[in-house]
Amino acid sequence: MAARASRLRAARDALLAATDKFMLADYPISSAELVEVKSYRQMLRDLPAQEGAPFDGGGDDTPWPAIPQL
């Protein structure tokens, strides 16, 4: 169980890192898109606390939130 939780957090952290650039003050993004990205990031942060976590450790059975289309 601990190994699956660790894999879930690692996969989640990689997805968060992929959206870090959108959080920079000078990144060209609309306010509506920024709201989408912030919501997505919050859902990722909340994932390990959801019922059923760590799911399958970040694999296909993990209920990943939809990636915002920017």
C-alpha positions in Angstrom: 0.0 0.0 0.0 2.8 2.4 0.8 4.5 1.7 -2.5 1.3 2.5 -4.4 0.8 5.7 -2.4 4.3 6.7 -3.2 3.8 6.0 -7.0 0.5 8.0 -6.9 2.2 11.0 -5.3 5.1 10.8 -7.8 2.8 10.7 -10.8 0.7 13.5 -9.3 3.8 15.6 -8.6 4.9 15.2 -12.2 1.5 16.4 -13.5 1.7 19.4 -11.1 5.2 20.2 -12.3 3.9 20.2 -15.9 1.5 23.0 -15.0 3.9 25.1 -13.0 4.7 27.4 -15.9 1.0 28.5 -16.1 1.3 29.9 -12.6 4.0 32.4 -13.5 2.8 36.0 -13.3 4.2 36.8 -16.8 2.8 33.6 -18.5 0.4 34.6 -21.3 -2.9 33.0 -20.1 -6.4 34.4 -19.8 -8.0 34.7 -16.4 -10.5 32.0 -17.4 -7.7 29.6 -18.3 -5.9 30.4 -15.1 -9.0 29.5 -13.1 -9.1 26.1 -15.0 -5.5 25.4 -14.3 -5.8 26.3 -10.6 -8.8 24.1 -10.3 -7.0 21.2 -12.0 -4.0 21.7 -9.7 -6.2 21.6 -6.6 -7.9 18.4 -7.8 -4.4 16.9 -8.2 -3.4 17.9 -4.7 -6.6 16.5 -3.3 -6.3 13.1 -5.1 -4.2 11.3 -2.4 -6.9 12.1 0.2 -9.8 10.8 -1.9 -11.6 7.7 -0.9 -10.0 4.7 -2.5 -6.5 6.3 -2.7 -3.9 5.2 -3.6 -6.0 3.4 -6.2 -3.6 1.6 -8.5 -0.7 3.8 -7.7 -1.3 6.3 -10.5 -2.1 4.0 -13.3 -5.2 3.6 -15.5 -7.6 3.0 -12.6 -6.7 6.3 -10.9 -9.4 8.9 -11.4 -7.2 11.6 -12.8 -8.9 15.0 -13.4 -9.2 16.1 -16.9 -6.2 18.2 -18.2 -7.3 21.7 -19.1 -7.2 22.4 -22.8 -5.3 25.6 -23.2 
